[in-house]
């Protein structure tokens, strides 16, 4: 008889594939690690840290812990499909005993949403164990996989995180420490990766030399933490210490505290942070490499008001990601900011939509228009991006049906013209509404009275002058993309 858990996993896989057919970007993954030098259990704190990072991945999650005072290399782990509060409960959290641990929340591309691909990965090898959580995407995953396969490696997953773990394990056989093995493996990796790694007596954080994905360090009493976003540190009552530098490896242990290896760090001008961390992915209460995500989004809205003004009665955002930019637009333009949509906060990402008609109505299920706020008014509507255009079309139509006189669409990012190979789910070019269309043609497709995007040259200023990746807008990538589109097969 089929188990309830099995039915749930199949249902979630089907729903995730449905979601991938819809418009809009999908989040990144989130990683979290903790080492309590006083020997206290860390699983409960990791659980709350993952809850704070839930927006970065809603398909699967997991926690792996070890007791440094117990048998060396013994790891307890739980991972499954589902949200954090669905997978974990007091009974199974209570079984995760250990003072060092790593956690992960995951979003995947189509075709790889399975329990086997959930993280953290736990690897047993001749030197002991490794627990690894990874956020990012490697562009040379096929080559790395072939290198391992032709030396007898057998893989249990289809994710490039397993390739990273295997290469670290192999390098560890020929060097004196796990952090040195991480550094040697990193020299082979090409692409985006932020890693949190648990060895029997050390917690290690590492970030690719371009700094695509965020990773920060925190401290609470006599415990040290690593997290994808500063909001997770705030949630568990930890003090933000600093960000892991692009290309840096940090090693945390009771004997030496925090050690840093920066031999792989690149000059700031070569950094390529994913600009969508500022625009969309990160929570607005987070800081990414010293820049407030909230302030970055406000600034994007201000730039839109400066560069693309429109006469209107109200400025509003598409919840939730468009709200901050809408506030910035309102501040700069002097046009009142208001709410025109009510969001159903209890829908989540996995509600069942069994047929085409239900999929078509999914926007209405998530959002409802406040007719009293829009009837007879000219609306400036701010969204973070337009990918395929189907969602924008429905949202504009909903506002018109509620009585809006005009709908002026403003987008707090430039048009998507190229796919992303570094972990953001930007689809192939032929699926992008901006591919081979002018802005006027896009405006007609979505039915808005006017349409304007954030200018590409504004992105660096929005990100506080930090080095950023703009490949999905310009086609100019910091690393040569793969010759074939491997994103569905070798993903985070």
Secondary structure, DSSP 8 states (H G I E B T S, - for coil): ---HHHHHHHHHHHHHHHHHTSSS-----EEEEEEETT----HHHHHHHHHHTGGG--SEEEEEEE-TTSSTT-EEEEEEES-HHHH--HHHHTT---SEEEEEEE---TT--SGGG-S-EEEEETTEEEEEEEEEEETTHHHHHHHHHTTT---S-SBHHHHHHHHHHHHHTTSS-HHHHHHHHHTT--EEEEEEEE-SS-EEEEE-TT--S--EEEEETTEEEEESSHHHHHHTT-EEEEE--TT-EEEEETTTEEEEE-TT---GGG--EETHIIIIIS-TT-EETTEEHHHHHHHHHHHHHHHS----SEEEE-TTTTHHHHHHHHHHH---B---EEE-TT--S-----SHHHHHTHHHHHEEE-HHHHTT-EEEEEES--SSSHHHHHHHHHHHHTT-SEEEEEESS----S--SSS-----GGG-TTTT--HHHHHHHHT-SEEEE--GGGHHHHTTT--EE-HHHHS--SS---SS--TTTSB-
